[in-house]
Amino acid sequence: MIDSGADVTRLPRTELRERQNSRLREAVRHAYENVSFYRDRFAAAGVAPDDITSVDDLTKLPFTTKEDFRDNYPTDLFAVDMEAVVRIHASSGTTGKPKIVGYTENDLARWQEVMCRGFEAAGLDTSDTLQNAYGYGLFTGGLGFHDGATAMGMAVVPAGGGQTQRQVELLSDLEATAICLTPSYALYLAETAAEMGYDPAELPVETVLYGAEPCTEPMRAEIEDRLGATAVENYGLSEIIGPGVAAECRAQTGMHIWEDQFYPEVIDPQTGDPVGEGEEGELVLTTLTKEALPVLRYRTGDMTTLEYDTCDCGRTMVRMDSVTGRTDDLLIVRGVNVYPSEIESVVLEFDGVAPHYRIDLSREGTMDRLELTVELAEEFDGDRSALRKSLLDRLSNVLSLEPDKLDLVAPGAIERTEVGKVQRVYDRR
């Protein structure tokens, strides 16, 4: 069993800062000396590695963006020779070239370490069996969870994505106590189990580790209710390390960012300036220990907030809130800014609706048109017209935005996703 370094997660903030500063200096030097992209960026900014002595100096450095990954495709951002690279992953993006990320043996060991921290925070140990319902391959989710759980000493069921009926049977037959998957797939799995004659809440699963998609608190509550389990969130991104950047503990008050490995900032996405503690902005990450592909001030595009107070679990590392949306999935409809997750939060306030919806955007002439389709719950036997009016009123009051069309459809009418991330927004403008 690997040592997760869990004691580090409870360091006094002053000691943690000393460790961060020391590692940052090494990371900056490593990137500067071995990646021509960073040497050029430093020169353009008039900055030398010796100018970066602490995390307070990070604002002297320019941001790294997803465009930089694609401009340096495939491996120009690597800081080691290919002989030292033992694994390659890539982003699952659907536009342009994928972002290629390499890992050394030490990178993989640290990845396993932070995954183990997340498992421990979720209350798992070597007695647990983890069913892995993430996809394997270039996507980081499957192997990230798999290797971490194996290193911790758990039994792993490498189910992969899809084949939902088989997933249910494996959960039941192998008595898996934990499962990792996307939140939308967790709900689909529960529906499938019920259709197969199982009571989803009676399955042996005690812990659901979800991630890779936004998930509101009402949706988390729905997952916990249907599966009779505790659901905790995990965060990562392929450009940095995949799952393992941050993980939620049983207190469920935000995901602990493993700050001795990844230094977080939150900025105003428009100006690039830091926001105040507890204010929402775009998450920026700097890797402190990565060898194959060090990343300085990477703009993740994910909108969140950071909380620095000590968690009820005793961990002192900063907590990030669930990602409310991405800077590139902000919807501007008739001049109103809205994230899909905000629409979801309003919809799931109402009894009688299922956690399945889709947003269709189009344009008639010069005007935006918003159509919202919401699925009714199996148990709904009320007045559709009254529910529809209440939904429209609530959306208008909370978001200052009323859909041009709101359809309430029968249970199961909205297509489910078995593999990969669910698509909820169809923008045809």
N, C-alpha and C positions, 0 to 999 in steps of 0.2 A: 504494500500500500504506500502511495506517495505521500510525502509530507506536504500538506497544503499551505503551510506557512500561516495558519489561521491566527496565530498569536500576533502577527503583524497587523491584522485587521482591528486590533484593539489598542494599538500604540497611542500614546498621547499625541495630540496634533503637532506639538513642537518637534518631537522625535521623527514623526512621519515627514514633516517638512524638510528636515535635515537629510533624510534618505532620498526624498524627491530631488532636492537640489544637487546632491552628489550624482545621482543617476542621470539627471538632465544634462549636466556638464559632459558626462561620458557619451550620452546619446547624441548631443549636438556635435561633438568632435567626431564621432563615428560617421554621422551623416555627411558632415562637411568633407572629411578626408576620403570618403569612398563613393560618393554620389555626385557626379558633375552637376546634376540639376540643382542640388542644394548649394554647391559652391557658387554657381551663377546667381542664384537667388540672394545669397548672402552679399555678394559683390554689388548687386543692383540696389540692395537696401543699405549699403554702406556699413555692414555689420560683420564683425569677425567672431569666431567661436569664443574667444576670451571675453567678449562683451556679454556673454550669457552665463552668469554665475549662479542665478537662482530662477525659480519659476516666475518671480516678479519681472524678470527681463524678457519673458516670452513675447510680450507685445512688441518688442523690437523686430521680431521676425515676421515675414509675410506668411499668409495662409497657404496651405497645400489644399488643392481641390480635386474633385473627380476628373476634371479636364486634364489636370497634370498627369494623372495615371494614364489616361488615354493618349495624351501627347507623347508619353514615354513608353508606350506599348512596344514589346511585351515586358522587357526586364530591365529597362534603363534606370529604374529606381532602385534596383537591387544594390545592396552595399557589400555583397560577398560574391565570390566566384560561384558558378553553377556547381562546382565540385563540392561546395559546402551546403548546397541546398538539398534537402531530403524530401520535401513535399512542395507541391504547388496547388494553390486553390485559385478560384476566380469568382468574380461577382456574377450574380444571376441577372444582371440588367438586360433589358430587351432592346436597348438602343445603343448603337455604336459598338465599339470593341469592348470586351470585358476588362475589368481591372484585375491584373495578374498579381498575385501575392505569393512570395516564396517563404519557406520556413527552414531554419537550421534545426539540428537536433536539440539545441538549447531552447530555441523558440517553441518547439513542440512540448518540451518538458515544462516550460513555464505555462503554456496553454493548459496542460493537464493540471498543473498546480492551481490555477485560478478556477478551473472548472470544479475541482474538488472543494474549493472554498464555497462555491455556490451550492453544491450538493449538501455540504455540512450546514450552511445557513438555512437550507430548506428542511433540515431535520433528517436527512438521509444518512445511512451508514452502510457498512459491509453486509448487513443482514437484508438489505433491500434488493429487489430485482427491478431493473429499469427497462421498460419497453421503449425503444427509440423509434418514433414514427416520423422522424425527419428524413429527408432525402439524403442519400449518400452521393459521392462523386465530387465534382468541382465545388459545389455548394458546401459551405463550411459547417452547416448545422449538424448533419448526420455524424461525421467523423469527430467533430468537436465534442459532442455529448458522449459518443461511444468511447473515445480514448480517455476522456476524463473519468467516466464511470469505471472503466476497466482499471485505470491507475488507482482508483480509490478502493477497488476490491469488490465492487458490486457485480452481480450477475447481469449481463446485458442481453436483451432480446433485440437483435438488429432487424426489426421488422421493415424499416424504411417507410417511404410514403405509399399511400394507396392501399388497395385490397382491404377495404374497411371491415368486411365481414370476417376476414381472416384475423385482422387486428383484434377484433372483439373476442374471437375464440382463443387467441393466444393469451390475451389478458386474463381470461377466465381459467383456462387450462393450466397456465404456468404460474398463476397467482402473482402476477406482476403488481408490486406495491406502488410503483411510480411510472409515469409516462411523460415523455417530452414530445411536444407537437405545437402547431400553431393554434391560436385560440379558436379560429373558425373551424378547424378540423376537430378540435375537442368536442364542439357542439354537434358536428356531423357524426362523429363516432358515437356519441350518446344517442342520437336519433336512430342510427343504424342498429345499435344494441337493443333498443326498445322494439324496433321492427322485427328483430330476430327472436323476440320473446324474453329477453333478459330485462331485469330491472337495472338500469345503468348505475343507480346509486348503490346497488348490492355487489357490483364488481369489486375485486380486491384492491383497486387503485385507491391509495390514500393521499398521494401527492401528485399534482399536475404541474409540470414545469413548462410554461408556455413562453412564446416569443416570436420574433420575425414579422409580426403584424401589430398595429395599434390595437389596444384592448382597453375599453373603458371599464370603470368599476361596475356598472350594471352588467356588462358582459361577463366579467370575472365572477360576479355573484351567480349568474346563470350557469356557468361552467361548474362552480362548486355545488350548486343545488342539484344539477342533473347527475353529476358523477359522485356526489357524496364525498368529495375530497377537498383538500386544501390546495388552492391554485396560487403559485408564485411565479413572478415574471422574471425573465432573463433577457439581457440585452447584449448585442454584439453587432459587428459589421465586418464584412469580408476584408475591407481595406486595412483593418486594424488587427483583428485576430478571429473574427467570427464570434460565436457565443463565448462568454467568459470575460467580457469587459465589465459587466455589472450583473448582480444577481440579488434577488429579493430574499429576505429572511422571513421567518414565520410571523414576525410582527406586521408584515405587509404594509409598511409605511414608506416604500420606495426601494429602489435597487441600489445596493452598495457598489460604488465604483471602486475597483481594486487599484487605489491611487498610487501604490508603490510600483505599479506597472504602467498605468495610463494616467496622465495628468489631464484633468478636465477644466475647460473654461466654458462660459456661456456668453454669447455675444448677441448684439442687435444684428439681425441678418441683413438689415439695410445699410447700416453704417460700419459694421465690423467692430464697434466699441463694446467693451465689457458691460454687462448689465449688473444691477445690484443683486445681492444674495436673495434668493427666493423669487426673483423675477424671471419670467419666461423669456427664452431666447434660443438661439441655435447652439447646439452642443459642438464644441471643438475639442479634439483629443490629440495629445502628444504621447507617442510611445516612449517609455523610459528604458526598456530592456531589450527591445527587438533587435536581432542581429541582421537577418536577411533583408528586411525592408523596414528601416526606421522611418517613422512618419512624424513630421513636425507641424503642429497646429493644423490638423486636418479638419476641414469643415464638413461635418457629417451630414448636414441638411436636416437633422432631427431636432424638433422643437421640444424643449423640456425645461425644468427648473431644478436647481440644486439646493439641498438642505444640509447644513454642516453640523447640526446639533447631534449629540450622541444618541444613537438609537436605543430603544428599549432592550435590544438584544445585547447591548454592551459594545458593539462595534463602533469605532470612531470614524470610519471612512465615510466620506460624503455619500449622500443618497440622491439619486436622480429620480424624478417622477416619471411615470409612464410617458412615452412619446405621444404628444397630442397630435402631431402631424409632421409633415416634412415641408421644408421651405419650397420644394417643388411640387407639393400636392395641395397647396393652398388654392382654394377655389375662389375666384372673384366673380360673383354673380350680380349683375346689375349694380356694380359698385360696392357690394357688401363682401367683406372678407370672411370666409368660413372654411373650417376644416371638416372633412367627412366625420371625424370622431365627435365633433360637436353636434352634428345632426344625429349621430348614433346615440349620444347621451340623452337627447330629448326623446327620441323614439322609445328607448328602453325604460323611460319613466312610467310608461303606461302598461297596465295589466292587459292581457289579451293579445299582445303582439309577441312574435318570436324574434330572436336576435339575428334576423336575416333581412337585408334590405339592399336596394341598389339605387344609385343616383345617376340619372341620365341628363346630360347637358347638351343643348343644341342652340342654334341661333336662327331666329326668324327676322329677316331684314337686318336691322341694327340692334335688335333686342335679344338678350339672353333668355333662354327658356330652361327652367328647372323642373324635372319630373322625378318624383320620389315613389318608389314601390316598396311597400312594407308587407311582410308576411304575417298573417294571423297565427296565433297559437292554436294548438290542437283543441284546447279546452275552451276556446272563445265561443260564447253563445249569446253575445250581447247585440246591441244595435250598431251596425257598421257605420251608419250615417253619423251617429252621435260620436263614435270613436274618431271618425275621420275629421269631424269639426273640431274636436278637442285637440287632436294632433296639429291641425293647421293653426289653431289659435296659439298653441304653445310654441310652435316653431316661429311664428311671427313675433311673439313677445320676447322670446329668449334670443333669437338670432337676427331679429329685424329682417327676416326673409321668409316669404311664404311661397311654397312650391306652386308652379302653374298647374300642376296636376299631381294628385296623390291617389295612388291605387292601393287598396288593401286586397291582398291576394290570398288564396287558399294555402294551407300548410303544405310545404314541399314544392311550391311553385317556382321559387327562386333556385337557380342552379347551384349546387354545392361544389366545393373544390376538395378533392381528395389528396392532391399532390401540389405542393407549392403554396404561394400566397394567394389569398382570395382577392378577386377584383370586385370592388364595390362601385367604382366610379367609371362611367363611360362618357367621356367628354368628346363630343363630335362638332365642336364649334370651329 
